[in-house]
Amino acid sequence: MKLSIIVPVFNEESTIARVLETLAHIQFPCATEIIVVDDGSTDHTAQCLALANRDNVFKVHTSLINLGKGAAVRFGLEYAEGDYVVIQDADLELNPHDLLSLLACVMNEGAEVVFGSRFKGRRKGSAKVPWFTILANRVLTAYTNILFGSRLTDMATAYKLVKTDTVKRINLRCIGFEFDPEVTAKLLRLGRHIVEVPIDYEPRSVVEGKKISWRDGFRFMYYLTKYRLASADSVVRRARKQEA
């Protein structure tokens, strides 16, 4: 088994080196590849990446302009060669060591889709989570569960580990942060069971560089509704469907 770890990054000069160093030193129980997509950073992220990758340990791809997280993830997926793929944000809000818990569900239970839930049980850093973040997550997740009949506790988590063939079968159209509601909605539309495992969460503030805002919550609800009402044919990539 091989795991592809996609790291979308935009203006994260203060954390990207630590993220990559941590990933490089984790003793994963399988082969891994780390694909870094610099989404048009304008700070010193590019220099940090060059220094961190001086031994060519990672695959690094650079966009000349900032397109958005969704676009960066989709670009990384084109180069993913692993059996499973997972997204690792570059901001260190999530602990890369928790990827081992997600992998355990795959290797021990044969799970096809595993989400790392920030709100499943009391975890490290939970006391630091602002009340409006908790409220927004509960509303979005409850709305997801109502629309799709699921039982999720954290729809918007960044840690989504999915079988590569499955995620590449999905007709992803996202560009920005709507990647999370789109991939979740379309996985559920495909009838995939999502397993959740608790993960640590150390939220940061806007001053510290947090990019997602309360406005994105309304966009998420729009996209969840859109993909629930979309035709079944629009969920699957046409080329894949024809090949099948």
N, C-alpha and C positions, 0 to 999 in steps of 0.2 A: 504493500500500500504506500501511496505517496500523497502528501498534503501540500497544496499550493496555498501560500499565505499572501494575499494581496494587501499592500499597504498604500492606500491613497493618501497623498500629502499635499497640503497647500499652506505655505507660510508657517511651518512648524520648526523653525531653526532651534528652538530651545529644547525640544523633546525628541526629534526624529532620531538623533544618534543614539539616545538611550533606548528607544524602542527597538531599533535594529540590533543593538548590542545585546539586549535582553533576549530577543528572539534567537540570535545566533548561539547563545549559551544554554538554551533550554534543551534538555535531553529528551527529545521527542521519541516516542516508541515506533516511529516510522520515518521513512525518507521525507524530506521537505524541500521546497523551493520557496524563496521569498522574492516576490515581484513588487517592486516599488514604482509607483506612478506619481511623478511630480507634476501636479496639475497647474503648471504655470506660476510657480512661486516667485514672488518679487523680493523676498528677503534673502537671507543667506542659507536657505534650505539646500540649494544646489551644491554649494561649497561643502556643507555638512555631509551630504550624500556622497560626494566625491571622496571625502576623507574616510567616511565609514566604509566605503566600498573599494578601498585601495587594493584589496586582494581579490576583487571581482567575485565576492561571495554571493552578492545579490544581483538580480536582474533589475536594472534601472531604466525606466522609460520616461521621457520628459515631453510635456506639452508646452508649446510656445505661448499659449494663452490659457487663462483659467476658464475651464468649462463647467466644473462642478464635480461633486463626489461621485454621483451616478455615472457620469461619463468616464471618470478615472477608473472606477470599478469595472465597467464594461470593457474598457481598453485592456485592463489587466486580465480579464477573463479570456481574451483572445490568445493570450500567451500561456495560460495555465495548462500544465501538462499532468497535474496530479489527479488522483482518483476522487479526491474531495478538495473543496476550496473553502477558505474562510477569510473574512475581512478583518484586518487589524488596523484600527485608526491610529494616527500618529500622535495623539494628544496625551496618552498615558492615563486617560480616565479609567480605562480597563487594564487589568493586570494580565500581561501576556501569558503568565504561568497558568491562568485559568483555561487556556486552550487545551491543556492536558485533560481537564474534566470533560470538555466537549468531545475530545478524541476518544475518551474511555467509553462513551455511549456508542460510538461507532464500532470500536474494536471489540467491545464486550457484548453489546446488545444488537449490533447490526443496524443501528439507526441510520436513516437516510438523510434526515434533516435534524440538526440540533441547534437550539438557540441558547445563548447564555443570558439568564434572567437576572437583572439587577435588583429585582423586587420579590424574588422567590425565597422567602425566609430572610432573617436578619443577617446582613453581611457587613464586612468591614467597610467603613465609610458611609453606611446608611444614615447615620445621625447627621451627616453633613449635607444631605440632599435637601435642597430648598423645598418647602411645602408645595409651591406651585409646580415644580417639576414632578413631584409625586402625583399631584392632582391631574396634571395634564396627561401623564402616562396612564393613569387609571381610566381616564375618560377615553383616550385613544384605544387602549387595549380592550375596554368594555365594548366600544363601538365595533372593533374588529371581531370580537367574539359574537356579537349580535348578528353582524352581517354574514359571517362565515360559519357560525356554529362551532367555533373553536373554544379552547379553554386556556388561552395564553395568559401569562402574567406580565409580559414585557414585549409588546409588538415592535417597539422602536429600538430595541437593543442593537448595538453595532456588531455584536458577536453572533454571526449566522454562519454555521458550518453546513454545507450542502454538498451532496454528491455532484461531482462536476458535470456528468452527463445530464443530470436533472436540471441544474441551473442554466446550462447551455441550451437546453430545450425550450426554456422560457423566452418569450418575445419581450425582452427588456427594452424599454424606450426612455428610461429615466436619464436625467442629466444632473440634477442636483440631489438634495437630501431626500427627495421622494423615492430614492432607491429602496429605503426600508419598507414603506407601505406597499410599494409595487411588488417587490419580490415576495413579501409575506402573503399578500393577497393572491398572487398568481400561484404560489406553492399550494395554498389552501384550495384554490380553484382546481388544481390538478389532483386534489384529493390526497396530498402528502401529509402524513402525520408528523407534527413538530414536537420533538422532545425538548424539554427545558431543564437546564441545570443551573443552580445558583452560582453567581460570580461576584467578585468584589467590584466596587464602584467608588471612585474618588472624583466627584464632579469638580469642574473648575468654573470660574466665573468669566463673564465677558471680558473683564479687564485682563484676565489670564490668557485670553485667546479663544474662548468658546465662540463658535460661529453660528450654531443653530439657535433660533430664537422662538418666542411664543407664536410668531406669525406662521412658522412652519407647522405648528400643530393644526391650524386650520387647513393648510395645504394638504397635510396628511389625511385629514378627514375627507377632503375632496377626492384625493386619489384612491382612497379605500372604496369610496362610493362608486367612483368611475370604473374601477376594475371589478367590482362586484357585479355591475350592470353590463359590463362589456361582454361581447359574444365569446363563446367558448373557443372559437377558431383564433381569436386575437390573442389568446393567452400563449399559444404555442408558436414557435418560429416556423414559418411556412416551409423552409428548406428541410428542416428536421422532420416535419410532418410528412412531406412528400417522400423522403427517404424511407420512412417507416412503412 
